[in-house]
Amino acid sequence: MAGLFRWLLRLFTAAVILAFLAGATVYYLAARSLPNYEAVHNVARITAPVEIVRDNANVPHVFGESDTDVFFGLGFAHAQDRLWQMTMLRRTAQGRLSELFGSRTLAVDELVRRLDIYGLAQSSMKAQDPYAMAALQAYADGVNAWIGRVNADARGRGAPEFFLFSPEIAMWQPADSIALVKLMGLSLSSHLETEVLRARLSLLIGAERVRDLMPDAPGQGIAALPDYAALAPGILPSSAPLDRMAEGILSPFGPRAFASASNVFAAAPNRSAAGGTLLASDPHLGFTAPSIWYLARLELESGGVIGGTIPGIPAILTGRSADLGWGMTTAYLDDQDVYLEQLNPENSEEYRAPEGFAPFETRRSIIRVAGSEPVTITMRWTENGPVLPGGHFGLGSITPPGHVTALGWTLLSGADTSLSAALKLMRARNVDEALEAGRFFIAPAQNLVVVDRETIALQTVGAMPRRMAEHQSQGRLPVPGWREENRWQGWLNYAANPRFRAPESGILGNTNNKLLDRPFPLHVSYDWGDTQRIERWKTLMTRRSVHTRESFIEAQLDTVSFTAQSLLPLIARDLWFTGEPAPAGSPERRRQRALELLAAWNGEMNEHLPEPLIYAAWLRHLQDRLIRDELGPLADEFAHVEPLFIERVFRDIDGASAWCDIRQSGATETCTEIARLALDEALLWLSETYGGSLESLRWGAAHQAWHDHPVLGEVPFLKWFVNIRQPTSGGDNTLNRGLTHARDPEPFANVHGAGFRGVFDFADPDSSVFVISTGQSGHPLSRHYDDLGELWRRGEYIPMSLDPALARAAAVGVTRLVPDALP
């Protein structure tokens, strides 16, 4: 027996030693790719030495004797910290994810290739101005210089993730950066899916009820919704859920609720306590680890510029120089149209055009799939745009027999100068020059807010389709593509884009809300991204006669929900403090207690409070009860609460209270009854999910920010090291927005919000601040992988200084790039 014990002990000891050695080996190999920020590198393709000074937040300050050398340094720094992220973004834009991930990403690759994102990026190279061409080439050279160092010095393949996949890293090309700009546009537009959903609903419930569930943004000038059944005869109503083949954490295509959101606002000197202009910017995108944002400072010949970049793109997309600050929000400009293309009954390779049947433009593409045979797809284009299969975005459900659907989209331009525009904006010295730079933005459309030391302005940038006044649906529904009145007549002149310069109020801002009310076809859009946050923003801006950096920070971090403040009095007006006292522990008593808590709540979505969770659960169950019997599985497309819909129902606008009656029941239910049933259902769900008393609930426990690694975040054991989870305040409709996942089993997880925050004060520019949601490094073993994340969660910032001495004083390292010819 003793001998057996000794052998077991020896085997156990050997296993422990082997496990330790294996772990040490893995750590050693992974750690090899951590860059040494104090190194000197001899590189080609620079004209003079370049310095990359990294401050104590690991923000690189790039200094060189020419702009091209500085862009080279930015490419080098991006690659040092985010090489895996950059290569994944590039693979996504090229439609080459399946080479690594197999059939799970095949639908994503297929859709990206049908849109020809990378081919259009390559075509757009010749449209760039000479400065942009030189910057793109220098940036690519900088990325490739680091890839060369990785290969030459055996630096752990450049990132730990490469040990799990092919170690080959293709050299960066200038077109790759343009492709990444287009890739961002894939996630910033929702009009395609909105058109499909509106068509589905109009067939199922009629145009009047569609206006309840997808109401027009407040304002006038909206024409009546056309009858989709007349536009597309032969389509039958269906409540089946929309097909979303190209979904998943690696996909750039998300549901329409995630089509971005952002805040940006500015104050003129007469509304600033210190007498300088103010600007606050916080663009909202999906959370990942690392963040999509990367902070950097460039010392250009025109002066220093600092702010947020996206690895792979050589531009400060939101930030400031010594004289100018800028931020952007998604404009929700209607830059997409879905066309029904009729096939020739005699020849399926032709489609109907205004002059008769015309052949499709076709091209084949081979998608290599890990673990499977390659897949060949045939891509087809009409004069209106690429043909998309019916399995994407639910297009098959609204396509009549004998037809296919094509997509018109400004993003699908082969002469896209948006990157040139971004580089012009970085070098602008005043508002007028910045507005002129906006002329060259094509897509994605943005609301650009710019401030110099004296003036503030807001300009919608991006190409606006020129539609005919006779357009059958005014861009709100799919339409026959062969009818001339439905086709785009090119793009509108830049002068037609909305512009607001130096308003008398001294305050400008946008939260993706409706900007203006103009008749079609100059309307900009019928669908906007916000009707709620803007109301809270107006309250905060008008509460003070003058603003400060601190008041702008306060507004940026505000978590009071105007939606909660406005909806609770409506849905609970007949429930507050009513009914007989109920015994402790009974459902009635729990409901009464919940109502007591909500009655005393001010609508602040604070992570430490129970009321936000009770409110969110109630509204979620309420909306589902209102629409589920009419829509069936299609109700899943409205997983996020639609505040205007709830308001219309409980105010009975145009008969909208009809939604409260359950069609399948014999009785006629009132809205008060549905509200009470939904509250009881929500409280039961809260009890089953979290247990305990209502007072013990915490919004932050349910509203954790999910900064997940797109690949390793799903791997057992590794996910505990690479995913970053944080309890957070805010919600779907607060200025400090934390858009919820809206899907079981964790519907209130925070998955989309302000990955970058910046506040710029031109009375004292070096007092400006910014932060991102994770850290600068994409390497899980780096201390800079998540060091800014806790600051971000607490609503703290780091300085945004252009003073080289400050950067050097607290530097964590200085990387020197020396031309090969120099010692």
N, C-alpha and C positions, 0 to 999 in steps of 0.2 A: 504493500500500500504506500509506504514511504517512497519507494522508487517511482511509482506512478505519479505521486505528488511532485517529485523533483522534475520528472519529464514534463509535466504540465506547466510547472513554473518556468522551465527553460523555454518551452514553446511560447508561453505568454510573453516572456522577456524578449524573445527573438521577434515576436510580432510587434511589440511596442517599439523596439529599436528600428525595425523595418519601416513602421509607420512614421516614426520620427525622421528617418532618413528620407523617406518619400516626401514628407511634408517640407523638410528643409530643402530638398531639391526643387520642388515646385516653387517654394518661396524664392529661392535663389534665381531660378529662371525668370520668374515674374518680376522680381526686383531689378533684373538687368535692364529692363526697359524704362526704369525711372531715369529721367534726364538729369544730368549734372548741370545745374544752372551757373556754375563757376567756370565752365570749360571754355577753351579757346579752340575754334574750328577753322581750319583752312578750307575755303570753299571757292568754287568757280562762280562766274557770272555776277559778281559785284565789282564795283569800280573803286571802292574805298572801304575801310573798316566800318563795320556796323556793330553797335552795342545794343543788347537787349537787357535792360535793367529791370529786374522783377522786384516790385515792392513787397511789403510784408503780407499782402493779400495775394501774392503771386500774379499781380497784374503786370504784364510786360510793357515797358516804356521803350519804344524802338527809336533809336537815333542813327541817322546815316547822313551822308553828304548829298544824296539825291533822293528824289521820291521813289525811283525804282529800287534803290538799295533798301529803303525803308519797307516797301512792300515785300521785298525778298525776306527781310527780317520778320515781318508779320507771318508770312508763310512758314518760315522756320519755327517760330514760336507756336503757331497753331498745330503744326505737325508734332512738335515735342509733346504737347499736352493732350491733343485730341485726335491722334492719327486713326485710331479705330473708328471713332465717330465719323470722321471725314470720309473714310473709305466706305462706311456703311451708307452714308448719305449719297455718295456717288453711285454705289451699286443700286440703290433704290431708284435714282434718277435714270440710270441706264437700263433698268429692268433686268438686273442680274442677281437678285437675291437668291433665286432658286439654285444657283450654282453652289451656294453654301447650305441653304436650309431646306432644300428638297421641295416636295410638292406643297408644303404648307404655305409657301409664298408664291406659288405659280400664278394664282389669280392676280396678285399685285403686279408681278412682272408683265403679265399679259396686258393689263390695263394701261400701265405706264408706256409700254411699247406701242399700243394702239394710238395713244395720244402723241407718240413720237417726241417725247420730252427731250431726249438727248440729241436726236437728229435736229430738232429746231434750235437747240442751244448751239450746236456746231454751225448751223446756218447763220445764226445771229452774230457770230464772231466778226464777220465782215462789216456788220453795221455799227460796230463800236468806234468811238473816236480814237485818235492816235494815243492820247493820254491813257485811256482805258486799256487799249491793246498792250501798251508797255507795262502797265500795272499788272494786268492779268498774267503776262509772261513772266515778269519778275516774281510775282507771288508763287506761280507754279514752280519756278526755279528754286525758290526758298523751301517749299514743301519737299521737292525732290532732293535737295541738299541734305535734309534730315533723313530721308529714306536711305540715301547713300551712306550716311554715317551709321545708321542702324545695321545695314548689310555689312559694312566694312569692319565695324567694331563688335559685331555679334551682340547687339543691344536687345536681347530678348525679343526679337522679331518686331520691336516697336511698340507692342502693347500685349498684355497677357492674353487677350482674346484670340490673338493669332495662333496661339498654341493649340486651340481647339479646331482650327480650320486651316485652309491652305496658307502657307507662309508667304506666298507670292503677293507682292504689293505693286500694282501697276503705277508707273510714274504719273504724276498729276499733270493734266493738260489745262490750258486756259479755258477751254469750253466747259470743263468740269464745274468751274465756278458759276458760269452762266446757267448751267443745268440746275445747280443748287438753288438759284434764285427762282427758277421755274418750279422746282420741287416744293418750295415754301408755298407757292401759289396753289398747289393742289389741295392744301389743307385750309386755305383761307377763302374759299368760295363755296356757297351752299345753294346757289340758285338752281343748279341742275336737279338736285334732290328735292328742293322745294317745289319745282315745277311738277315733278313726278308725283309727289305726295298730294299736291293740290288737285291734280287730275284724278288720282285715285279717290280722294274724298268727294269730289264733285259728282262722280259716278255713284258713290255709295250713299251719300246723305244729302246731296243737293247743294246748290251754290249758297243759299242763305245760311245753312248750318256750317258750311265751310268758313264763312266770314266770322262765325263765332270762334271756331277752333284755330283758325289762322287769320286773325283779324288784321285789318289794315292798321299801320302805325297811325297814331293820332295826327290829325291834320285833314285838310280838304283836298279835293281834286282827284279822288280815286274813282275810276270808272267801274261799272258793274262787271262782275266776273262772267266771262262767256261760258256757254254750255259746252263742256268738253265732249259730250256725246255727239254734238254736231260737228266738232272739229275732227273727231276720230270715230266714225261710225263702225260698228261691229265689235266694240269693246264692251265687255260685260263687267258689272260691278264685282269687286272682290275684296274680302277683308283679310286675305292672306298677308302675312308680314312681308315687308320689302326684302328682296334678296340683297345681301351685301357680301359678295364673294371676296372682294378685295379688302377685308378687314383684318385686324390683328395688330399687335403692338409694333410690328415692323412696317405697317402700312401707313402711307401718308394720307390715305383716304379715311375720313372719319364721318360719323353722323353729322347732320346739319347743325346740331346744338354745339358742336365743337369747331365750328367754322371761325374760330378765333374771336377774340374780344379784347378790348384794350381801353385804357384811359389816357388822355393827354389834355392838359389845360395850361393856360398861360395868363399872366397878368402884366399889364402895361405899367410903366413907371408911376403913373398917377394913381394906381391901385396898389402900389408896393410901399410898405412902410419905409424901406431903405432907399427908395427912389430908383431902383433898377428893375429891369424886367425879370419875371419869374417863369419857370417852366417845370412842369412835372410830367413824367412819361413812365407808363408801365404797360408795355405790350403783353398780352396774354396768349400763351400757347400751351400745348400739352406738356405736362411735367415728365422729365426723364432724368436719369442719372448717368452721366453728368447732364446738366442743363444744356439746352440748345444754345444758350447765350454764353459768350466768352468776352470778358472785359479786356480792353487794350487801349494803349495810347500810341499815337504815331506822330512823329515830329517831321512834318512835311515842309517843303519850301514855302508854302503859304502860311505856315504856323502849326502849332500843336493842335491835335484833335484827340478826344478821349471819349470812350463810351462802350456800347455793346456791339459786338460783332457776332457773326455765326461762323464757326470754323468751316473753312472751305470758300468763304466769300471775302475778298479783300476790301472791305469797306466798313466804316463805323455807321451802322444803320440807325442808331439813336444815340445821341450824345451831344457834345458841345466842343467848340473851339474857343479861342479867347474872345471872339466877338459874336458868335452865333450858337444858338442851341436849337435842337430839333427832336421831335418825337412823332410817332405815327400810330394810327389806329386803322383797323380794317374798315374800308369805306362802305362795304356792302353794295357797291355799285353793281347793277345788273349787267354783268359782262358775259353771261352765258345764255344761250338759247338752245332748246332741244327741238330738233326738226324730225318730222315723220317723212321718211323718204320712200316713195312708192316704187316697188320693183317692177321691171318690165315683165309682164306675164309670159312673153315669148323668150326672154333672155334674162336670167337672174343676175347676170353680170352688168346689167344696166339699171339705172334709176331714172325717175321722171324729173326733168328739169323744165324751166319755163319754155324752152324752145322745142321740147320733145325729149325722148330718152337719150341719156348720155352714159358712157361707160364709167364705172368706178375707176379711180386711180388705185392700183393695187401694188402691194409689195409683200414679200414673205420675210419672216423673221424666225430664227431658230433660238429657242430658249433651252439652255442646258440645265438639267435638273439633277441634283445630287441624288444618287441611289436609284435613278430611273432613266429611261430613254429620253433623249431630247424631244422637245415638243415644237412642232412647226405651226405657226399661226399665219394666216393671211390677213394683212391689214388693208382696210379699204377706206378711201376718202371720197366724199362728195364735194361739190363746190361750197357747201355749207360747213364742212368739217369732217372729222374722223367718224366712222361708223362704230358704234359701241354695241357689243352683244347684249341681248335681253337679260342676261343673268346679272348684270351690274346695275346697281341703283334702282332695281325694280323696273327697269325700262321695258322688260317683256310684258309686264302687266298693263301697260298703256299703249302698246304698239298694235295696230290693227293687223289682221292677216294680210300677207302680201306686202308688208312694209318692213323697213328697218329704221333705226333711229341714228341720227348724226348730231354731233355737238358743235355749235358755234361758240368760240371762246377767245377772247382777246389774248389770253396766255399763249395760245397756239400760234404765235407769230414767229416767223423765221427771220425777223429783223428787229428783235427785241433789244432796245437800248436802255433797259432799266438799270443795268449795272453801271453804264456810263453816267446815267443820271445820279446814281448814288455817289459816285466819285466826284461829280461836279458839286453836289450838295456839300460834301466834306470840305471843299475848298472855297465855298461861298463866304463872303465877308459881311453880307448884310441880307436883310429880308428880301430885297428885290432880286438879288442874285440867286437866292435860294428858290424863290418862286419861278424864276426862269429855268433853273435846273429841273424843276418839276415837270417841265414840258416834255422831257425825254423818258419819263416813266411810262411803261406800257402795262405791265401786270406783275404782281397782283395790285389792284387799285387800293390806295391808301388815303387817309386823311392826314396830310402833313401839316403839323403845327410848328412854326418857326418863330424865333425871337432873336432880335439883335439887341443892342443896348438901349434902343429907343422905341422899337416898334414890335408889334405882335401880329401874326397872320395865320390863317388856316386855309389850306388849299387842298382840294381833292385832286390827287394825281393818279394817272392811269388812263388808258384809252377807253372812251365811252362809245359804244356801238351807235351808229347812226341808223335808227329804225324809222320806217315810214309811219306816218300818222294813221294809216289804214291797217297797220299790223293787227292780225285777228285776235291775239290775246294780250297785246301790249307787253309781251315778254313774260307772262305769268303762267302760261300753259304751253305744252308742246303743240306745234302747229305744222301744217303741211309745208314741206320745204320747197315744193315746186312753184308755190305762189309768190309772185314777185313782191307783193306787199309785206310778206313775212321775212324777206331776206334783208340782211344788213346792206346798207349802202356805204360801206366803208366806216370810218370813225369820225366822230365830231371833232371840230377844232378845239384846241386846248382852252380857248377862251370860254367855251361852254361849261367847263368844269367849275363847280362851286368854289368861290373865293370870298373870304372875309378878312379884310385888312384894317387894322387900327380901328376897331369898333368904339363907339362913344362910351360904352359901358366899361371899357378897359379890361374886359375879361373875355377869353375865348376858351372853348373846350369841346371835347367830343368823347362820348362813351359808346360809340357805335350807334348812336341814336340818329333819328331822322334829322337831316341838316336843313332842308328847305322844302317848300311845296311848290313845284312847278308842274305844269301840265305835260302829259306825255306828248312827244318823245324826249323832252328835256328833263324828265322826272327824276333821273338818277337811279331810283329803285322804288319798288313797291314793298320790298321786304327789308327790314332793318334789324340790327342785332340787339338793340336795347330800347326799352321804353320805361325802364325802372330806375337804373342807376343814375340816369340823367336828372331825375327829380331830386334825389339826395344831393347830387353835385350842385344843383342850382341853390338848394337850401344852404349848403356850406359856403358857396361863393358869395351869396347875398347877405349872409349873416354878419360879415365884416365889411367896413368901408375900405380898409386896406389889408393887404396880405403880407405874409412873411414866408421865409423858407419853412419855418416850423408849421405854419398854418397849412401850407401845401403838403407837407409831410403828413400832417394830421388827416387831411382829406384823402390822400393816397392810401392811408392805412385804415380808413373809416370802415366799420363793420355794421353800421346800423342799416337795417333792411327797410327801405321805403315800402317794399312789397308786403312785408309782414304788418307794418303799420297801417296800410290801406286795406288789406284783405281781411284781417282778423275781425275788425268791427262789422264787416259785411257777413261773413260766414257764421259768426258767433252771436249776432245781434239778438237772436231769440233764444239763446242758450245761456247767456251770462246770468249767473246767480238765480237760476230758476230751479223748480222742483223741490220736493220735500227732502229734508235731511236724510242721508243714506247711511246705513251702518258701515263701520270701518271694515275695510277689506272687500267690500262689494264693488262690482263694476261701476255702479252708479256713483259711489263715493270717489272712486279713482277718476271718473270723468269730471266730477265737480271740482276735485283738487286740481286737475289739469287746467280747467277753465279759470280757476282762481289764480294760478301761476301766470297764465297767459294774459289775464286782465291787468296784472300789475307790471307786465313786461314792456319795455320801451322799444323792442324790436332789434336790440343789439345782438348780433350773431357771435357772441363771445364763447370761446372754446370752453370756459369754465362753468357755463350756465346750463341748466336742463331745458329751459324754455325753447331755445332754438331747435333742439332735437324733437321736442313734442310738436312744435309748429311744423317742422319740415315733414315729419311722419304723417301728421294730420292732412296737410295739403297734398301729399303724394297719394294717400289712400282716397282722398276726396276726389281728385281729378280722375283717378282710375275708375271710381264708382260712377262718375258722371258719363264717361265715354265708353266704357267697356261693352255695354250691351249694344250700343250702336255700331261700334267699330270692330268688335271681336279682337283677333290677334293684331290687327292694325293699330290698336291702341298702344302697343309697345313703342310705336314711333313717337309717342308723346310721353316719354318717361320723365322728362323734366316738366315741372309745373309751368303752365302757360298763364301768367298773371292776368293778362287782358281777357282771356277766356273765362277764368274764374269770376272776374269782375262783371263781365257781360251776363253771365248766368245769374249771379246773385242780385244784379240790378235789373234783370229781365229786359235787357236791351234788345229790341227787335224780336221779342219772344224767346230769348235764349234760355229762359227758365225751363223750357221744355226738356232740356237735358236732364233735369232732376227726376223726371218720371221714368221709371224702369219699364221699358216697353214689354218685357216678358211677363210682368206681373199684372194681376187683375186690378189692383188698387192704383190710385194716382198719388204718387209720392211727392211731397213738397221738398223744397231745397233745405229747409230746416231739418227734416227727417234724414235726408241724405247726409247732411253735415254731422248730425249726431251719430249716425251709424258709422260714418268714416272715422270719427274721433274714437269711438269704441274699438273699431278695428285697429286703428293706429296704436292705441294704448295696449291692446292685446299683443300686437307685434313687438312693441317696446319691451313688454314684460317677458315675452318668450326669448327675445334676443339679448337683452341686457340684465333682466331681473332687477330685484331691489325696488326701492321706493322711487317715485318720480323725482324727488329732490336729489337723489343720488346720481341721476343721469348727468352726463357731461357731453356737450356737443363735440368737443375735441376728440373724444374717444371714437366717435363715429365719423368725424370729419378730418381724418388723418390725410395729410398730403402724401401721395404716392409718387415719390421720385424713384422710379424703377429702372434698372438697367434693361435695355431692350432685348438683350440676348441672355446674359448670365442671370438676370432677375428671375427667370423661371427654372433655374437649375437648383435642385435640392442642395442644401448646405451652403452653396455659394451665394444664394440669394440673401442670406442673413448678413453677408459682408458687403454686397454691392448695392442693395436697395436701401433707400433712405426714407424712413417713415416718420412723420412729425404731426402731432395734434395741432390743428390750426383753427383760427376764427374765420369769419366771413362766410359767404354762401353764394348761391347762384346769382343773386341780384344785389350784392353789396359792392361798393366801390373797390374795397379790398376783396376782389372776387376770388372765390374758390369753387369753381364749377364742379358739381358732384357727378359721380360715376353713373348714378341713376339706374343701376342694374343690380339685381340680387346676386349674391347674398350681402354685399356691402354697398347699398345704394347711395350712401352719403359720403363715400370716400372722395377726397379732394384730388382731382386728376388734371385740372386745367386752370391756370391762373398766371399771375405776374411773375414770370421767371426772371425778369429784369425790372428794377425800379431805379429811377433817377430823378433828382430834384436839383435844378440849376438856378442859381441866384446871381444875376449879372451886376448887382451892387457890390458883390464880393465873390467873384467867380470861383476862387479856390475854397470857398465854403460849400460849394456844391458837393452832393453826395450821390452814391449809387450802391447797388448790391445785386447779386444774382442768387438764385434759389439753391444752388449746391456749392461747388467750389470750382476753381479754375481747371484743375487737372481731371482728366478722364481715367486716371490710373487708380484703382481701388486701394493700392498700397501707399499712395501719396497722402500726406497730411493735408494737402490742398484739394482732396477729393470732395470733402463735405464741410470744410471749415467756414465757409460763408453761409451755409445752410441754417445754422442756428441763429446767426444774426438776422437773416431773412425772416425766419419764423417769429422772432421777437420784435420785428419791425425796426431793426437797426440798420445802419448804413456804414459805408466807409468813405473817406474823402475822395473827391474827384479833382485832383490837382494837376495842373500842367507845369508845376515848378519842378525842374529836373533835380534840384538840390533835395527836395523832400523825398522824391523817389529813391535817390541814392542813399539818403540818410538811413532809411529803414530797409534797404535792399536785402532780399534773401539770396541774391546771387546776381552776377553780371556775366552774361554770355557775350563773348567777343567773336565776331565773324570776320575773318581776315582773308582778303583775296589771295588766291594761290600764289601769285607772283611775289607777295610780300613775305617777309620772314615771320 
